[in-house]
Amino acid sequence: MSRDCLPNTMVSQKRAPLAIALCLANLWAVGAQSFLEPNGKLRSAVDESLLEQLSINASAPAIELVKRELQDTYLALPKESDGHLGHLAVRYMLHRYFVKKHGWFIRGLEPNRVASKTLGNDWVPSYLQESLEKRAGQSGISLHELAILVVTLESLIGDEAVDRFQALNESLFHLPNAVSVNLFTKVMRNYMVVFLKNEDSARIRTSSPNILEMFLRNFVQTYKAWPEHLKFIDDILKKEAILNENEEVQVDKNIHIFPAMGLQYSAFNDPSCRNLKHTLLAMEGPKGGRVRLTDFYNMSLYSHWAFDEKPEYLRRIGALDESRAMQSQVIITNYVQSMSNCLNNSKIYSICCRNECEELMAHLEHHVGAPEGDAKQILDLVSSLASDTVTAPRELPLSLSRRLMEIATTNQGKVPLHGRLFAQWMHHAYPRECPYPYTIGSINPQSPEEWMHVTGESSRWESADEIKAFLLNSTCSARGDCHTRDMQDDFLDTDLPWNSDEELPLVTIIPEYLKSSSQASEDEPPSLALQTIAKIMFFVFSSWHVVSSGKVHASMPKIFQVLCILLLTAIVDPFIIAVTIAIGIAASTVLPYLQKKEAQQSMEESKLAPCNF
């Protein structure tokens, strides 16, 4: 990406609430930890937002609009037996919608993603989906329910933007409801800075006004692309008809502008993405949609482009083609769309370069109208489908037609539109628009911050000297002179790699939280009654062990300690609430008797014990 692009800041984690129950604090010592301990406030916001959307009339304009936008892809995806979407298809659909609509990569929905447990809020979409699926049981998600998920996520992201504006207002401005256009414009410009730098609302609120103003001023003075962003702000004001400097702006009626900045930023960023793509295409080698790694690094040395990601990082995010051992190449589509070129400006999403293949797939889904298509129909559609770099109509190479026929042969005469092999075929048909699809688990689209967190190393070369040293040690020199005939043949090979492994990632998978214990066969796990007894015995003995070993607060009466742990047990496993209450009542009766008897026995032993001086 260009050196003018913003350095992404890591998302700061919210601190755990101070008012934690004493019994939970005691259990902390033996490994109990709340699922959403750093995000309790956000979890409440997620619950409230979902309930709000569920209560809205089914024909609400926002939901109806989203349903129309989703309909073609929804019809083309494989369904459950009841005609609804399964678990993985829902995640796939959500990811595609937000990438196509807003250029947003929702955290936790990225393909091939290995979720981070410490950075960001990639639990949010999964939590929303889980909540809705539990309501639907095993019947899958309907188009209406899918639209509710979309609107809920958009609502949460809008709330995040409003909260960031309110934090900035509380720290610096303390605006009345009616303000001048000039003052409102100033607030928008300051908001743009904290948006670009992904400053957390809590950190804004706790920063001193002087430090915050200094931070804002320094950013504006040093960021080379700031004039373009001022024009972006002015364009938003024009769209909102806020033009007359003599008029006042009602803040409460225009607060939607701050979420709108996030909604519109991807379109504003599109020219930069196209510039990046065509800069790389100018260095394209014999293989379509690929740039030699040595040329990639040379451009970084002698231009403003910061092509300085290390090979290890490029490999991890799936942007490095190493199918030919003599010369690694950067896959342009995979690199442009990678997290390395995203703006991490939210806890829930990142703004990335659009996946141009989405438009092509949407065209095919609209005309095929089913999860699988006839090979001849697809060939006819693709031969007449143009892209940014492909003119149409065109005659497809014979090798491409044969590949598609092979895919159909291995899938009972039909081509699954959402399988890995068809995605690979689209990469061959449109190598400069469609990314190369890796097998599941072979890559991980990590951001530079996540890479640093996992590996402890930077994803980029530290200096130009490191890049020069790499170029000197590379197989081919910077001028492209390969020293053996084998190396020359390797470089002149124009065939794109083809992996025959098929994957149908949208097949039916029922999450564990939807599986009923009654579905277990006689040969499988024990009955629910036996499982419940085992759980009760485990928690009772664990509780007594914790109390006996002194791992809980010493000043607490033992009876309270046991009851506290039993109460938490009921929260953890609601299936045994009734039994734990009964155990608690029994413990409150038996424990005092046992303690009294133990004390009497100790007194008897002390009388009989010999004295040792």
MARSENU-304438 format. One record per residue (C-alpha): residue in three letters; chain; x, y, z. Coordinates in steps of 0.25 Angstrom, whole numbers. Layout:
BAMI/code/unit/u/v/w
BAMI/ALA/A/X/Y/Z
...
This chain:
BAMI/code/unit/u/v/w
BAMI/MET/A/0/0/0
BAMI/SER/A/4/14/-2
BAMI/ARG/A/13/20/9
BAMI/ASP/A/3/31/11
BAMI/CYS/A/-7/21/16
BAMI/LEU/A/-10/21/31
BAMI/PRO/A/-3/12/41
BAMI/ASN/A/-13/4/48
BAMI/THR/A/-15/5/63
BAMI/MET/A/-18/-7/71
BAMI/VAL/A/-31/-8/78
BAMI/SER/A/-30/-5/92
BAMI/GLN/A/-38/-15/101
BAMI/LYS/A/-48/-11/111
BAMI/ARG/A/-45/-13/125
BAMI/ALA/A/-53/-23/133
BAMI/PRO/A/-64/-17/142
BAMI/LEU/A/-59/-14/156
BAMI/ALA/A/-72/-19/162
BAMI/ILE/A/-69/-34/161
BAMI/ALA/A/-76/-43/171
BAMI/LEU/A/-68/-48/182
BAMI/CYS/A/-71/-62/179
BAMI/LEU/A/-66/-60/164
BAMI/ALA/A/-54/-54/169
BAMI/ASN/A/-51/-66/177
BAMI/LEU/A/-54/-76/166
BAMI/TRP/A/-44/-68/157
BAMI/ALA/A/-32/-74/165
BAMI/VAL/A/-36/-88/160
BAMI/GLY/A/-38/-84/146
BAMI/ALA/A/-53/-80/144
BAMI/GLN/A/-54/-68/134
BAMI/SER/A/-66/-61/128
BAMI/PHE/A/-67/-63/113
BAMI/LEU/A/-69/-48/110
BAMI/GLU/A/-62/-42/122
BAMI/PRO/A/-55/-31/114
BAMI/ASN/A/-68/-28/106
BAMI/GLY/A/-79/-29/116
BAMI/LYS/A/-84/-15/112
BAMI/LEU/A/-84/-18/97
BAMI/ARG/A/-91/-32/99
BAMI/SER/A/-102/-24/105
BAMI/ALA/A/-103/-15/93
BAMI/VAL/A/-103/-27/84
BAMI/ASP/A/-114/-33/91
BAMI/GLU/A/-122/-21/91
BAMI/SER/A/-120/-18/77
BAMI/LEU/A/-124/-32/73
BAMI/LEU/A/-137/-31/81
BAMI/GLU/A/-140/-18/75
BAMI/GLN/A/-139/-23/61
BAMI/LEU/A/-147/-35/64
BAMI/SER/A/-158/-27/70
BAMI/ILE/A/-159/-18/57
BAMI/ASN/A/-170/-21/48
BAMI/ALA/A/-167/-31/37
BAMI/SER/A/-169/-21/26
BAMI/ALA/A/-160/-10/31
BAMI/PRO/A/-154/-3/20
BAMI/ALA/A/-139/-5/24
BAMI/ILE/A/-142/-20/25
BAMI/GLU/A/-149/-21/12
BAMI/LEU/A/-138/-14/5
BAMI/VAL/A/-127/-23/10
BAMI/LYS/A/-136/-35/7
BAMI/ARG/A/-137/-30/-8
BAMI/GLU/A/-121/-29/-8
BAMI/LEU/A/-119/-43/-2
BAMI/GLN/A/-130/-50/-10
BAMI/ASP/A/-122/-55/-23
BAMI/THR/A/-110/-60/-15
BAMI/TYR/A/-120/-66/-4
BAMI/LEU/A/-127/-74/-15
BAMI/ALA/A/-114/-79/-21
BAMI/LEU/A/-108/-84/-8
BAMI/PRO/A/-110/-99/-3
BAMI/LYS/A/-121/-100/7
BAMI/GLU/A/-125/-109/18
BAMI/SER/A/-137/-119/16
BAMI/ASP/A/-147/-108/20
BAMI/GLY/A/-142/-99/10
BAMI/HIS/A/-134/-90/19
BAMI/LEU/A/-119/-86/20
BAMI/GLY/A/-110/-95/29
BAMI/HIS/A/-100/-90/39
BAMI/LEU/A/-88/-88/30
BAMI/ALA/A/-96/-83/18
BAMI/VAL/A/-101/-72/27
BAMI/ARG/A/-87/-67/31
BAMI/TYR/A/-83/-68/16
BAMI/MET/A/-95/-60/12
BAMI/LEU/A/-92/-49/23
BAMI/HIS/A/-78/-48/19
BAMI/ARG/A/-81/-46/4
BAMI/TYR/A/-92/-36/7
BAMI/PHE/A/-83/-26/15
BAMI/VAL/A/-71/-28/6
BAMI/LYS/A/-80/-24/-7
BAMI/LYS/A/-89/-14/0
BAMI/HIS/A/-79/-6/8
BAMI/GLY/A/-65/-12/6
BAMI/TRP/A/-66/-17/21
BAMI/PHE/A/-59/-29/26
BAMI/ILE/A/-67/-33/38
BAMI/ARG/A/-57/-38/48
BAMI/GLY/A/-59/-53/50
BAMI/LEU/A/-66/-55/37
BAMI/GLU/A/-54/-55/28
BAMI/PRO/A/-52/-68/19
BAMI/ASN/A/-41/-77/25
BAMI/ARG/A/-41/-68/37
BAMI/VAL/A/-35/-74/50
BAMI/ALA/A/-42/-66/61
BAMI/SER/A/-33/-57/70
BAMI/LYS/A/-37/-58/85
BAMI/THR/A/-30/-46/89
BAMI/LEU/A/-31/-35/78
BAMI/GLY/A/-44/-29/73
BAMI/ASN/A/-58/-33/75
BAMI/ASP/A/-59/-45/65
BAMI/TRP/A/-69/-52/74
BAMI/VAL/A/-80/-42/71
BAMI/PRO/A/-85/-48/58
BAMI/SER/A/-84/-62/63
BAMI/TYR/A/-92/-58/76
BAMI/LEU/A/-103/-51/68
BAMI/GLN/A/-104/-64/59
BAMI/GLU/A/-104/-73/71
BAMI/SER/A/-115/-65/77
BAMI/LEU/A/-124/-65/65
BAMI/GLU/A/-121/-80/62
BAMI/LYS/A/-125/-84/76
BAMI/ARG/A/-138/-77/74
BAMI/ALA/A/-140/-84/61
BAMI/GLY/A/-135/-98/66
BAMI/GLN/A/-130/-107/55
BAMI/SER/A/-139/-101/44
BAMI/GLY/A/-128/-92/38
BAMI/ILE/A/-129/-77/35
BAMI/SER/A/-139/-71/26
BAMI/LEU/A/-137/-59/17
BAMI/HIS/A/-144/-50/27
BAMI/GLU/A/-136/-55/38
BAMI/LEU/A/-123/-53/30
BAMI/ALA/A/-128/-39/27
BAMI/ILE/A/-130/-36/42
BAMI/LEU/A/-115/-41/45
BAMI/VAL/A/-110/-31/34
BAMI/VAL/A/-119/-19/40
BAMI/THR/A/-114/-23/54
BAMI/LEU/A/-100/-23/51
BAMI/GLU/A/-101/-9/43
BAMI/SER/A/-109/-4/55
BAMI/LEU/A/-97/-8/65
BAMI/ILE/A/-87/-2/56
BAMI/GLY/A/-95/11/55
BAMI/ASP/A/-96/11/70
BAMI/GLU/A/-81/10/71
BAMI/ALA/A/-79/22/62
BAMI/VAL/A/-89/30/70
BAMI/ASP/A/-82/26/83
BAMI/ARG/A/-69/31/77
BAMI/PHE/A/-75/44/73
BAMI/GLN/A/-81/46/87
BAMI/ALA/A/-67/43/94
BAMI/LEU/A/-61/53/85
BAMI/ASN/A/-72/63/88
BAMI/GLU/A/-71/61/103
BAMI/SER/A/-56/62/103
BAMI/LEU/A/-54/75/95
BAMI/PHE/A/-66/82/90
BAMI/HIS/A/-79/80/100
BAMI/LEU/A/-88/84/88
BAMI/PRO/A/-102/90/90
BAMI/ASN/A/-112/84/81
BAMI/ALA/A/-112/96/71
BAMI/VAL/A/-98/99/66
BAMI/SER/A/-92/107/54
BAMI/VAL/A/-88/100/41
BAMI/ASN/A/-74/103/43
BAMI/LEU/A/-73/97/57
BAMI/PHE/A/-81/85/52
BAMI/THR/A/-71/83/41
BAMI/LYS/A/-59/85/51
BAMI/VAL/A/-65/73/59
BAMI/MET/A/-66/65/47
BAMI/ARG/A/-52/67/43
BAMI/ASN/A/-47/63/57
BAMI/TYR/A/-56/51/57
BAMI/MET/A/-50/47/43
BAMI/VAL/A/-36/47/50
BAMI/VAL/A/-41/37/62
BAMI/PHE/A/-48/29/51
BAMI/LEU/A/-36/27/43
BAMI/LYS/A/-27/24/55
BAMI/ASN/A/-38/15/61
BAMI/GLU/A/-37/22/75
BAMI/ASP/A/-46/15/85
BAMI/SER/A/-57/23/91
BAMI/ALA/A/-52/20/105
BAMI/ARG/A/-38/25/102
BAMI/ILE/A/-44/38/96
BAMI/ARG/A/-52/40/109
BAMI/THR/A/-40/38/118
BAMI/SER/A/-30/46/110
BAMI/SER/A/-28/60/115
BAMI/PRO/A/-33/71/105
BAMI/ASN/A/-19/77/103
BAMI/ILE/A/-13/63/99
BAMI/LEU/A/-25/60/90
BAMI/GLU/A/-24/73/83
BAMI/MET/A/-9/72/81
BAMI/PHE/A/-11/58/75
BAMI/LEU/A/-22/63/66
BAMI/ARG/A/-13/75/61
BAMI/ASN/A/-1/66/59
BAMI/PHE/A/-8/56/51
BAMI/VAL/A/-14/67/41
BAMI/GLN/A/-1/73/39
BAMI/THR/A/7/60/36
BAMI/TYR/A/-4/52/28
BAMI/LYS/A/-1/54/13
BAMI/ALA/A/-15/50/9
BAMI/TRP/A/-23/59/18
BAMI/PRO/A/-27/69/7
BAMI/GLU/A/-34/58/0
BAMI/HIS/A/-41/54/13
BAMI/LEU/A/-46/69/15
BAMI/LYS/A/-52/68/1
BAMI/PHE/A/-59/55/6
BAMI/ILE/A/-65/62/18
BAMI/ASP/A/-70/74/9
BAMI/ASP/A/-77/64/0
BAMI/ILE/A/-84/58/11
BAMI/LEU/A/-89/72/16
BAMI/LYS/A/-94/74/2
BAMI/LYS/A/-102/61/2
BAMI/GLU/A/-108/65/15
BAMI/ALA/A/-111/79/10
BAMI/ILE/A/-102/86/20
BAMI/LEU/A/-97/97/12
BAMI/ASN/A/-101/111/17
BAMI/GLU/A/-90/116/27
BAMI/ASN/A/-101/125/33
BAMI/GLU/A/-110/114/37
BAMI/GLU/A/-110/106/50
BAMI/VAL/A/-109/90/50
BAMI/GLN/A/-117/82/59
BAMI/VAL/A/-108/72/65
BAMI/ASP/A/-118/62/69
BAMI/LYS/A/-125/62/55
BAMI/ASN/A/-111/60/48
BAMI/ILE/A/-104/50/57
BAMI/HIS/A/-106/40/46
BAMI/ILE/A/-95/47/38
BAMI/PHE/A/-85/40/47
BAMI/PRO/A/-89/26/44
BAMI/ALA/A/-91/30/29
BAMI/MET/A/-76/34/29
BAMI/GLY/A/-73/19/31
BAMI/LEU/A/-83/14/21
BAMI/GLN/A/-78/23/10
BAMI/TYR/A/-63/22/13
BAMI/SER/A/-61/10/4
BAMI/ALA/A/-66/17/-8
BAMI/PHE/A/-57/28/-5
BAMI/ASN/A/-45/18/-4
BAMI/ASP/A/-48/11/-17
BAMI/PRO/A/-39/20/-25
BAMI/SER/A/-27/17/-16
BAMI/CYS/A/-30/2/-18
BAMI/ARG/A/-31/3/-33
BAMI/ASN/A/-18/10/-33
BAMI/LEU/A/-12/0/-25
BAMI/LYS/A/-17/-11/-34
BAMI/HIS/A/-12/-5/-47
BAMI/THR/A/1/-1/-41
BAMI/LEU/A/3/-16/-38
BAMI/LEU/A/-2/-20/-52
BAMI/ALA/A/8/-11/-58
BAMI/MET/A/19/-21/-53
BAMI/GLU/A/11/-33/-56
BAMI/GLY/A/19/-45/-61
BAMI/PRO/A/16/-56/-71
BAMI/LYS/A/6/-62/-61
BAMI/GLY/A/-7/-55/-61
BAMI/GLY/A/-10/-47/-48
BAMI/ARG/A/4/-49/-42
BAMI/VAL/A/16/-41/-40
BAMI/ARG/A/30/-46/-37
BAMI/LEU/A/34/-44/-22
BAMI/THR/A/47/-37/-26
BAMI/ASP/A/39/-27/-35
BAMI/PHE/A/30/-25/-24
BAMI/TYR/A/41/-21/-14
BAMI/ASN/A/48/-13/-24
BAMI/MET/A/36/-4/-26
BAMI/SER/A/36/-2/-11
BAMI/LEU/A/51/3/-12
BAMI/TYR/A/49/13/-23
BAMI/SER/A/35/18/-21
BAMI/HIS/A/25/23/-11
BAMI/TRP/A/19/9/-11
BAMI/ALA/A/21/2/2
BAMI/PHE/A/22/-12/-3
BAMI/ASP/A/30/-17/9
BAMI/GLU/A/22/-29/15
BAMI/LYS/A/31/-41/18
BAMI/PRO/A/30/-54/10
BAMI/GLU/A/26/-61/23
BAMI/TYR/A/14/-51/25
BAMI/LEU/A/10/-52/10
BAMI/ARG/A/10/-67/10
BAMI/ARG/A/1/-67/23
BAMI/ILE/A/-9/-58/17
BAMI/GLY/A/-10/-65/4
BAMI/ALA/A/-3/-55/-5
BAMI/LEU/A/9/-63/-9
BAMI/ASP/A/9/-73/-21
BAMI/GLU/A/20/-83/-18
BAMI/SER/A/16/-93/-28
BAMI/ARG/A/29/-91/-36
BAMI/ALA/A/41/-93/-26
BAMI/MET/A/50/-84/-34
BAMI/GLN/A/42/-71/-33
BAMI/SER/A/32/-67/-23
BAMI/GLN/A/21/-58/-28
BAMI/VAL/A/11/-49/-22
BAMI/ILE/A/-4/-52/-25
BAMI/ILE/A/-9/-38/-28
BAMI/THR/A/-24/-40/-25
BAMI/ASN/A/-21/-47/-12
BAMI/TYR/A/-11/-36/-8
BAMI/VAL/A/-20/-25/-11
BAMI/GLN/A/-31/-31/-3
BAMI/SER/A/-23/-35/8
BAMI/MET/A/-23/-29/22
BAMI/SER/A/-10/-23/20
BAMI/ASN/A/-17/-12/12
BAMI/CYS/A/-29/-11/21
BAMI/LEU/A/-33/1/30
BAMI/ASN/A/-35/-4/44
BAMI/ASN/A/-45/6/48
BAMI/SER/A/-55/-1/57
BAMI/LYS/A/-56/-12/67
BAMI/ILE/A/-66/-20/58
BAMI/TYR/A/-61/-18/44
BAMI/SER/A/-49/-13/35
BAMI/ILE/A/-50/-5/22
BAMI/CYS/A/-43/-13/11
BAMI/CYS/A/-42/-12/-4
BAMI/ARG/A/-54/-18/-11
BAMI/ASN/A/-54/-32/-16
BAMI/GLU/A/-57/-30/-31
BAMI/CYS/A/-61/-44/-33
BAMI/GLU/A/-73/-42/-24
BAMI/GLU/A/-80/-35/-36
BAMI/LEU/A/-77/-46/-45
BAMI/MET/A/-82/-56/-36
BAMI/ALA/A/-95/-48/-34
BAMI/HIS/A/-97/-48/-49
BAMI/LEU/A/-96/-63/-49
BAMI/GLU/A/-104/-66/-37
BAMI/HIS/A/-115/-57/-43
BAMI/HIS/A/-116/-65/-56
BAMI/VAL/A/-113/-79/-51
BAMI/GLY/A/-123/-77/-39
BAMI/ALA/A/-119/-90/-32
BAMI/PRO/A/-107/-95/-24
BAMI/GLU/A/-102/-103/-36
BAMI/GLY/A/-102/-100/-51
BAMI/ASP/A/-100/-107/-64
BAMI/ALA/A/-86/-106/-69
BAMI/LYS/A/-90/-101/-83
BAMI/GLN/A/-99/-90/-77
BAMI/ILE/A/-88/-85/-69
BAMI/LEU/A/-78/-85/-81
BAMI/ASP/A/-88/-77/-89
BAMI/LEU/A/-90/-67/-77
BAMI/VAL/A/-75/-65/-74
BAMI/SER/A/-72/-63/-89
BAMI/SER/A/-81/-51/-90
BAMI/LEU/A/-77/-46/-76
BAMI/ALA/A/-67/-34/-76
BAMI/SER/A/-59/-29/-64
BAMI/ASP/A/-49/-18/-61
BAMI/THR/A/-38/-25/-69
BAMI/VAL/A/-46/-35/-78
BAMI/THR/A/-54/-31/-90
BAMI/ALA/A/-66/-38/-95
BAMI/PRO/A/-71/-46/-102
BAMI/ARG/A/-59/-55/-103
BAMI/GLU/A/-56/-69/-107
BAMI/LEU/A/-51/-76/-95
BAMI/PRO/A/-38/-85/-96
BAMI/LEU/A/-41/-100/-98
BAMI/SER/A/-33/-103/-86
BAMI/LEU/A/-43/-94/-77
BAMI/SER/A/-55/-101/-84
BAMI/ARG/A/-49/-115/-81
BAMI/ARG/A/-46/-111/-66
BAMI/LEU/A/-61/-107/-64
BAMI/MET/A/-66/-120/-70
BAMI/GLU/A/-57/-128/-61
BAMI/ILE/A/-63/-121/-49
BAMI/ALA/A/-77/-125/-54
BAMI/THR/A/-72/-139/-56
BAMI/THR/A/-67/-140/-42
BAMI/ASN/A/-81/-134/-36
BAMI/GLN/A/-91/-143/-43
BAMI/GLY/A/-92/-134/-56
BAMI/LYS/A/-94/-121/-49
BAMI/VAL/A/-84/-110/-45
BAMI/PRO/A/-86/-105/-30
BAMI/LEU/A/-85/-90/-31
BAMI/HIS/A/-79/-89/-17
BAMI/GLY/A/-69/-100/-17
BAMI/ARG/A/-54/-98/-16
BAMI/LEU/A/-52/-103/-30
BAMI/PHE/A/-61/-94/-37
BAMI/ALA/A/-55/-82/-29
BAMI/GLN/A/-42/-87/-35
BAMI/TRP/A/-48/-88/-49
BAMI/MET/A/-52/-73/-47
BAMI/HIS/A/-38/-69/-43
BAMI/HIS/A/-33/-75/-56
BAMI/ALA/A/-44/-68/-64
BAMI/TYR/A/-42/-55/-57
BAMI/PRO/A/-28/-55/-51
BAMI/ARG/A/-28/-40/-48
BAMI/GLU/A/-42/-40/-41
BAMI/CYS/A/-44/-53/-34
BAMI/PRO/A/-35/-57/-23
BAMI/TYR/A/-28/-71/-23
BAMI/PRO/A/-36/-80/-13
BAMI/TYR/A/-27/-88/-3
BAMI/THR/A/-32/-100/4
BAMI/ILE/A/-38/-98/17
BAMI/GLY/A/-28/-96/28
BAMI/SER/A/-16/-94/19
BAMI/ILE/A/-16/-79/21
BAMI/ASN/A/-20/-69/31
BAMI/PRO/A/-24/-55/27
BAMI/GLN/A/-17/-48/39
BAMI/SER/A/-16/-33/40
BAMI/PRO/A/-1/-28/43
BAMI/GLU/A/-5/-26/57
BAMI/GLU/A/-10/-40/59
BAMI/TRP/A/2/-45/52
BAMI/MET/A/11/-37/62
BAMI/HIS/A/2/-42/74
BAMI/VAL/A/4/-57/70
BAMI/THR/A/18/-57/65
BAMI/GLY/A/25/-46/72
BAMI/GLU/A/30/-40/59
BAMI/SER/A/27/-29/50
BAMI/SER/A/20/-33/37
BAMI/ARG/A/29/-23/29
BAMI/TRP/A/43/-22/27
BAMI/GLU/A/49/-12/36
BAMI/SER/A/58/-5/26
BAMI/ALA/A/62/-3/12
BAMI/ASP/A/75/-10/15
BAMI/GLU/A/67/-23/19
BAMI/ILE/A/60/-23/5
BAMI/LYS/A/73/-21/-2
BAMI/ALA/A/79/-33/5
BAMI/PHE/A/67/-41/2
BAMI/LEU/A/68/-37/-13
BAMI/LEU/A/83/-41/-14
BAMI/ASN/A/80/-55/-8
BAMI/SER/A/68/-57/-17
BAMI/THR/A/68/-68/-28
BAMI/CYS/A/67/-57/-39
BAMI/SER/A/74/-44/-39
BAMI/ALA/A/66/-31/-38
BAMI/ARG/A/67/-29/-54
BAMI/GLY/A/61/-43/-56
BAMI/ASP/A/73/-50/-61
BAMI/CYS/A/72/-64/-57
BAMI/HIS/A/85/-72/-57
BAMI/THR/A/81/-86/-62
BAMI/ARG/A/72/-91/-73
BAMI/ASP/A/63/-97/-63
BAMI/MET/A/61/-84/-56
BAMI/GLN/A/58/-78/-70
BAMI/ASP/A/48/-89/-73
BAMI/ASP/A/42/-87/-59
BAMI/PHE/A/39/-72/-61
BAMI/LEU/A/34/-74/-75
BAMI/ASP/A/23/-84/-71
BAMI/THR/A/10/-76/-72
BAMI/ASP/A/1/-87/-67
BAMI/LEU/A/-6/-83/-54
BAMI/PRO/A/-6/-94/-43
BAMI/TRP/A/-18/-103/-41
BAMI/ASN/A/-21/-111/-29
BAMI/SER/A/-31/-123/-31
BAMI/ASP/A/-36/-123/-17
BAMI/GLU/A/-51/-120/-16
BAMI/GLU/A/-57/-114/-4
BAMI/LEU/A/-72/-111/-2
BAMI/PRO/A/-71/-102/10
BAMI/LEU/A/-86/-99/11
BAMI/VAL/A/-90/-113/14
BAMI/THR/A/-99/-115/26
BAMI/ILE/A/-92/-115/39
BAMI/ILE/A/-101/-114/52
BAMI/PRO/A/-94/-106/63
BAMI/GLU/A/-92/-112/76
BAMI/TYR/A/-101/-102/83
BAMI/LEU/A/-113/-107/74
BAMI/LYS/A/-111/-122/76
BAMI/SER/A/-121/-128/85
BAMI/SER/A/-116/-139/95
BAMI/SER/A/-128/-147/91
BAMI/GLN/A/-121/-149/77
BAMI/ALA/A/-110/-158/83
BAMI/SER/A/-111/-172/80
BAMI/GLU/A/-110/-184/90
BAMI/ASP/A/-96/-187/85
BAMI/GLU/A/-91/-172/87
BAMI/PRO/A/-91/-163/99
BAMI/PRO/A/-98/-167/112
BAMI/SER/A/-112/-163/115
BAMI/LEU/A/-116/-149/120
BAMI/ALA/A/-119/-154/134
BAMI/LEU/A/-105/-161/135
BAMI/GLN/A/-98/-148/129
BAMI/THR/A/-106/-140/139
BAMI/ILE/A/-102/-149/151
BAMI/ALA/A/-87/-148/146
BAMI/LYS/A/-87/-133/146
BAMI/ILE/A/-94/-132/160
BAMI/MET/A/-83/-141/166
BAMI/PHE/A/-72/-134/159
BAMI/PHE/A/-77/-120/163
BAMI/VAL/A/-79/-125/178
BAMI/PHE/A/-66/-131/179
BAMI/SER/A/-59/-119/172
BAMI/SER/A/-66/-110/182
BAMI/TRP/A/-62/-117/194
BAMI/HIS/A/-48/-118/189
BAMI/VAL/A/-47/-103/187
BAMI/VAL/A/-53/-100/201
BAMI/SER/A/-43/-110/207
BAMI/SER/A/-31/-106/200
BAMI/GLY/A/-33/-91/205
BAMI/LYS/A/-33/-86/190
BAMI/VAL/A/-45/-77/194
BAMI/HIS/A/-46/-65/202
BAMI/ALA/A/-42/-69/216
BAMI/SER/A/-51/-59/223
BAMI/MET/A/-64/-65/217
BAMI/PRO/A/-71/-76/225
BAMI/LYS/A/-70/-90/219
BAMI/ILE/A/-85/-91/217
BAMI/PHE/A/-85/-78/209
BAMI/GLN/A/-73/-83/201
BAMI/VAL/A/-80/-96/197
BAMI/LEU/A/-94/-89/194
BAMI/CYS/A/-87/-78/185
BAMI/ILE/A/-80/-89/177
BAMI/LEU/A/-92/-97/176
BAMI/LEU/A/-100/-84/171
BAMI/LEU/A/-89/-82/160
BAMI/THR/A/-90/-96/156
BAMI/ALA/A/-105/-94/153
BAMI/ILE/A/-102/-82/145
BAMI/VAL/A/-91/-90/137
BAMI/ASP/A/-100/-102/135
BAMI/PRO/A/-115/-98/136
BAMI/PHE/A/-119/-113/134
BAMI/ILE/A/-116/-116/148
BAMI/ILE/A/-121/-103/155
BAMI/ALA/A/-132/-111/163
BAMI/VAL/A/-122/-121/168
BAMI/THR/A/-112/-111/172
BAMI/ILE/A/-122/-104/180
BAMI/ALA/A/-126/-117/187
BAMI/ILE/A/-111/-119/190
BAMI/GLY/A/-109/-105/195
BAMI/ILE/A/-121/-107/205
BAMI/ALA/A/-115/-120/210
BAMI/ALA/A/-101/-114/211
BAMI/SER/A/-107/-103/220
BAMI/THR/A/-113/-113/229
BAMI/VAL/A/-101/-123/229
BAMI/LEU/A/-89/-114/229
BAMI/PRO/A/-91/-108/243
BAMI/TYR/A/-93/-122/249
BAMI/LEU/A/-80/-127/243
BAMI/GLN/A/-73/-114/247
BAMI/LYS/A/-78/-116/262
BAMI/LYS/A/-74/-131/262
BAMI/GLU/A/-60/-128/256
BAMI/ALA/A/-58/-117/267
BAMI/GLN/A/-62/-127/278
BAMI/GLN/A/-53/-138/273
BAMI/SER/A/-41/-128/272
BAMI/MET/A/-43/-124/287
BAMI/GLU/A/-43/-139/291
BAMI/GLU/A/-30/-141/283
BAMI/SER/A/-24/-129/290
BAMI/LYS/A/-26/-135/303
BAMI/LEU/A/-20/-148/300
BAMI/ALA/A/-8/-143/293
BAMI/PRO/A/6/-144/300
BAMI/CYS/A/13/-131/303
BAMI/ASN/A/27/-130/296
BAMI/PHE/A/36/-119/302
